[in-house]
Structure formats: C-alpha cells, structure tokens
Amino acid sequence: MPLKGFGLPKKNRLKGKKRIDRLFLEGDSLKVKQLKAVYLRAPEQAEFCVGVSSPKKLMPKAVHRNRVRRLLREHFRLMRPEWTEQQWAGMQLMWIFLGKRLPKHEEIEAPMRTIIEQILKNNETS
C-alpha cells in the first residue's frame, strides 16, 4: 500500500499546455551536467508548480524514462524543505534530464542543488 502525504500534491504539478508553453517561451533556463531546468516566476500564481521530463529521443525505453522522472521528483521533494515557501511562491519549474543512461542518485542530487541555488539567487537579485 503506497504511503500518503509524501508525494507532490496536485496543486503543485505543472500541467496544461498553455502554462507549459508560457514557461518555455518566457522562462529562463539553466543547465548543469545532464540536468536542465526551465523556470519562470509567475507573480499572479501563489503556489509553485513543478514538472519533470525525460526525452524519448535520448532515452527510448519508457521504463527508464519513468524511473528518471521518479528520481527527479523524489530529489526535488527531499530538497524543497531546505528553502522557505516564500522563496518558491509563484515559481514554475520544469526539470529535464538530458542523459542517455539511467543516472545514479549523486548524478541528480548535486546538479539539482546547484541549479536550485542559482535560481533562488537570481530571483533575489531581480
């Protein structure tokens, strides 16, 4: 039986073609090693939204893409409490894994932490 309350709530999932298109058109991006993040601060939105992706072209097997997406969501979920809700308010974020093989935990954790710190630093200055 799955554990309740440990996942990403529905209100924090990035969904909808309009929102995702706007994120890619107007958002900024950062890339560290095999991990890319596209982000946009949307002040009209109170909650943060997160999406994850693993391109079929780079990783043809669905089982591997699903595993990567689960790893990305889990690492983000574990790191999020380190920063305040105020820092995340209105943030739309899409994680994209650009590797061709299944990553180890360390290969996701370090780049994700670096990207998050850069995003939060960029938002403090602007």
N, C-alpha and C positions, 0 to 999 in steps of 0.2 A: 504494500500500500504506500503510495507516494506521500512524502511529507508536505504538509500545507504551510504556507506562510514564508517559505524560503525562496520562492521564485520571484520573478519580476512581475509586479501587478499589471493588469491590463491597461490601466490608465497611463503606465509608463512605457508602453510599447509603441514604437514608431510604426504607424500604419497609415494607409491611404495614399493613393497615387499623387494627389495634389501636395500633400505635406512632404513626401519623399522627393518629388520633382523640385519643389521650392528649396529643399535642403541642398540638393546637388547644384542648382542654379545659383543660389545666393550665398551658400555656405563656404567656409574656408576648409582646407584640408591639411593634414599633417601625416607624414609617413615616417615610421621608424622600423627599420628592418623589413619584416614581412607583414607588418600591420599598418593599415591606413585608417584614419578617422576623418570623417567629414562632419563638421559641426556648424551649428547656427544658433545664435541667441535670439529667441523669439519672445520679446517682452510682453506680447499680448497673451502669452500662454503661461500659466502659473506652474504647471508640472513639467518635469523634464521627460523626454522621450528617447528611448534607445532602440536601435535596430542593429541586426548583425547580418553579415552576408559572406558567402564564400563562393566565388565564381565557378560555374560549371566548366568553363574553358580551362581553368588551371587545375581543378580537382574533379575529374569526371565521375567518380563514384559517389553516389548520393549518401552512402553510409559515412564516408569520410567527411563530406560537407556538413552533414548533420552533427557529427562529432565535433568538428571545429566550431560550429555555431554554439553548441552547448558549452564548450570550453570558454569561448569569448563571453557569453552571458554570465557564466559562473565567476570568472575572474573579475568582471565588472561589478557583479553583485558583492563580492568579497571586499573590493577596494572602496566602494562607494561610501561606507560609513566613516572613512578617514577624512572626508570633507563634509562641510556643512550643507544643509538643504538650500541655504541662501545662495551658495556658490553654484548650485545646479539649477536654480529656478529659471524656467523658460528655455532651458537648453535642449536642443535636438541634436542627436548624435548617432552616427552610423559607423559601426566598426566593420571593416572589410579585411579579410585575411587574404593575402596575395601569395602565399606559399604554394608549392606543388606537392608537398607531402604533409602528413599529419605532424603537427607540432608537439613538442614536449611542453609541460606547464611553464617552465622557465622561459621558453621562447615566446610565450604570450605575456607573461606577467611583467617582465622588465620593460618591453616596449610600450605596453598599455599604461604602466605607471608614468613613464616619461611623457607620453602623449597627453595624459590627463593633467599632469603638472604644467605642461606648456599651454594647454587650453585655458586652464584656470588663471595662469599668469597673463595670458593675452587678454582675457576678459577683465582682469583687474586694471590693466593699463588703459583699456578703451572705455 
